[in-house]
Amino acid sequence: MSDSITRWRDERWVSQTTGIALPTLRNARSVGKGIPFYRFGRSCKYRESDVLAWCEARRVETRETQ
């Protein structure tokens, strides 16, 4: 599959992937925060690449213990 193809995901997929509860996702959208999303009529969709980039931006580097 080509990288140029956009994979659209619904809020349930985002919730399962990130561990963010659906009400929390919905609240974040309503106040203009959180993961970028697109509105198609009454439906909200997320680009898979945006969700993964959002997760990667929250990565915390740790030191290895000896």
C-alpha positions, 0 to 999 in steps of 0.5 A: 500500500502506498504512503500517499493513501490516507487512512481515515480512522474513527474515534473508536479506533483512536480511543483503542489505539491511544487509550484515551476514553471516548468522552475525553476525545469528544471533550478535547474536540469541543474545546479545540485541543487534542489530536487533529481531526476532520469533520465530514458532515456530522462525522469526525475522522482522524488521519492515522498518520496524525494520530501516530505523530501525536503519539510519537510527540509524547514519547519520553526517553528514559535512561537505561539502568545499570 
